[in-house]
Amino acid sequence: MTISGSSYEDITVKKNATLIFNDVPVVDIQELKLEEGATVEFNQPTILRLEKKLNIDKNSTFNSNDEHITVFVEDHIDIEEGCMIVGTFFTLKHIDVKGKSNSHTTMSGLFIGDKIDSKEYVDWYQGPCDSNLIIPPNPNQDSDSDGIVTLLIIALSLPTLTRPMQTEME
């Protein structure tokens, strides 16, 4: 199924089904669920904002055509074994990724959360992190802020990921 709207409540991609976001630069969804073997693709760079959570069931694919996708999730992200996930993902809570010896999960891109829990048989690959990364304005930001913008500064260290910190810039 191909959709071109920009605002949805809950979306569930059924078992072995494919959902394509067509020519939509920003998509707002309450919650996104992919059932076993489901696929989600994009045909252009897209910002996907989820108010609740992102659940991806086993053997599913998210953005396998490697479009520049930035996903913001207010709640947590759960990914089961055998998945292929590509993109830039931010969450305020945790990212939980599972894999099995005969069903590895592949994670390619940038993944930032309060906690990242990666089980065995999850393969992580760094994706591009360049000037094309777009962080949309916070719709809840007070319009009387006199031009002060909250900037998210991401501090990365190996082997652990530290918590993001916030600062103000004029």
C-alpha positions as CSV (number, residue, x, y, z in Angstrom):
1,M,0.0,0.0,0.0
2,T,1.2,3.5,-0.8
3,I,0.1,6.5,1.2
4,S,0.8,10.2,0.8
5,G,-0.9,11.8,3.8
6,S,1.1,13.4,6.6
7,S,-0.9,12.8,9.7
8,Y,-2.2,9.5,11.1
9,E,-3.3,7.9,14.3
10,D,-2.1,4.3,14.7
11,I,-0.7,2.4,11.7
12,T,-0.2,-1.4,11.7
13,V,1.6,-2.9,8.7
14,K,0.2,-6.5,8.6
15,K,2.2,-9.7,8.2
16,N,4.3,-9.7,4.9
17,A,2.7,-6.4,3.8
18,T,4.5,-3.4,2.4
19,L,3.8,0.3,3.2
20,I,5.4,3.0,1.1
21,F,5.4,6.7,2.1
22,N,5.0,8.6,-1.1
23,D,6.3,12.1,-1.5
24,V,5.8,13.1,2.1
25,P,8.6,15.1,3.7
26,V,7.2,15.0,7.3
27,V,4.9,12.3,8.7
28,D,3.2,12.4,12.1
29,I,1.9,9.1,13.5
30,Q,0.6,8.2,17.0
31,E,2.1,4.7,16.9
32,L,3.7,2.5,14.2
33,K,3.6,-1.3,14.3
34,L,5.1,-3.7,11.8
35,E,3.9,-7.3,12.0
36,E,6.2,-10.3,11.1
37,G,7.8,-9.9,7.6
38,A,6.4,-6.4,7.1
39,T,8.2,-3.7,5.1
40,V,8.2,0.1,5.3
41,E,9.8,2.1,2.5
42,F,10.2,5.8,1.6
43,N,10.7,7.4,-1.8
44,Q,12.3,10.6,-0.6
45,P,14.1,12.0,2.5
46,T,11.5,12.0,5.3
47,I,11.1,13.0,8.9
48,L,8.9,10.5,10.8
49,R,7.6,11.7,14.2
50,L,5.9,9.1,16.4
51,E,4.0,10.3,19.5
52,K,4.1,6.9,21.1
53,K,6.2,3.9,20.1
54,L,7.7,2.0,17.2
55,N,7.3,-1.8,17.3
56,I,9.0,-3.9,14.6
57,D,8.2,-7.6,14.6
58,K,10.6,-10.3,13.4
59,N,11.9,-10.5,9.8
60,S,10.7,-7.0,9.0
61,T,12.4,-4.3,6.9
62,F,12.5,-0.6,7.5
63,N,13.9,1.7,4.8
64,S,16.0,-0.9,2.9
65,N,16.3,1.5,-0.1
66,D,18.5,3.7,2.2
67,E,16.6,7.0,1.9
68,H,17.7,9.7,4.3
69,I,15.1,9.0,7.1
70,T,15.0,10.7,10.5
71,V,12.7,9.1,13.0
72,F,11.7,10.7,16.3
73,V,9.9,8.5,18.8
74,E,8.6,9.9,22.1
75,D,8.3,6.5,23.7
76,H,10.4,3.4,23.1
77,I,11.6,1.4,20.1
78,D,11.3,-2.4,20.1
79,I,12.9,-4.4,17.3
80,E,12.6,-8.2,17.1
81,E,15.1,-10.7,15.5
82,G,15.8,-11.0,11.7
83,C,15.1,-7.3,10.9
84,M,16.9,-4.9,8.7
85,I,16.7,-1.3,9.9
86,V,18.2,1.7,8.2
87,G,18.0,5.4,9.2
88,T,18.6,7.9,12.0
89,F,16.5,7.2,15.1
90,F,16.0,9.3,18.2
91,T,13.9,8.3,21.2
92,L,13.3,9.8,24.6
93,K,13.3,6.4,26.2
94,H,15.0,3.1,25.2
95,I,15.8,1.1,22.1
96,D,15.5,-2.7,22.5
97,V,16.9,-4.8,19.7
98,K,16.9,-8.6,19.5
99,G,18.6,-11.2,17.3
100,K,19.1,-14.9,17.1
101,S,22.0,-17.0,15.9
102,N,20.0,-18.1,12.8
103,S,18.2,-14.7,12.4
104,H,20.6,-11.7,12.9
105,T,19.2,-8.2,13.1
106,T,21.0,-5.6,11.1
107,M,21.0,-2.0,12.3
108,S,22.5,0.7,10.0
109,G,22.6,4.3,10.8
110,L,22.5,6.5,13.9
111,F,20.5,5.3,17.0
112,I,20.2,7.6,20.0
113,G,18.1,6.9,23.1
114,D,18.2,7.0,26.9
115,K,19.2,3.4,26.9
116,I,20.1,1.0,24.1
117,D,19.7,-2.7,24.9
118,S,21.1,-4.9,22.2
119,K,20.9,-8.7,22.6
120,E,23.3,-11.2,20.9
121,Y,23.3,-11.5,17.1
122,V,22.6,-7.8,16.4
123,D,24.9,-6.3,13.9
124,W,25.5,-2.5,14.1
125,Y,26.8,-0.4,11.3
126,Q,27.5,3.3,11.3
127,G,25.5,5.3,8.8
128,P,26.2,8.7,7.4
129,C,25.9,11.6,9.9
130,D,26.1,14.7,7.8
131,S,24.7,18.1,7.4
132,N,21.5,16.6,5.8
133,L,20.3,15.7,9.3
134,I,17.2,17.8,9.9
135,I,15.7,18.3,13.3
136,P,12.3,19.9,13.0
137,P,11.2,22.6,15.4
138,N,9.4,21.5,18.5
139,P,5.7,22.2,18.0
140,N,5.3,22.7,21.8
141,Q,7.9,25.4,21.9
142,D,6.7,28.7,23.4
143,S,6.4,31.2,20.6
144,D,7.4,34.0,23.0
145,S,10.9,32.6,23.4
146,D,12.6,35.6,21.8
147,G,14.4,33.5,19.3
148,I,16.0,31.1,21.8
149,V,16.1,27.6,20.3
150,T,16.8,24.4,22.2
151,L,19.6,22.6,20.6
152,L,20.2,18.9,21.2
153,I,23.8,18.2,21.6
154,I,24.7,14.5,21.2
155,A,27.7,13.2,23.1
156,L,29.0,9.9,21.8
157,S,31.7,7.8,23.3
158,L,32.9,4.3,22.7
159,P,31.9,1.7,23.8
160,T,28.9,3.4,25.5
161,L,26.5,6.0,24.4
162,T,26.1,8.9,26.9
163,R,22.9,10.8,27.6
164,P,22.1,13.8,25.3
165,M,22.3,17.1,27.0
166,Q,20.4,20.3,26.1
167,T,21.7,23.9,25.8
168,E,20.2,27.1,24.6
169,M,21.5,29.1,21.6
170,E,20.4,32.5,20.3
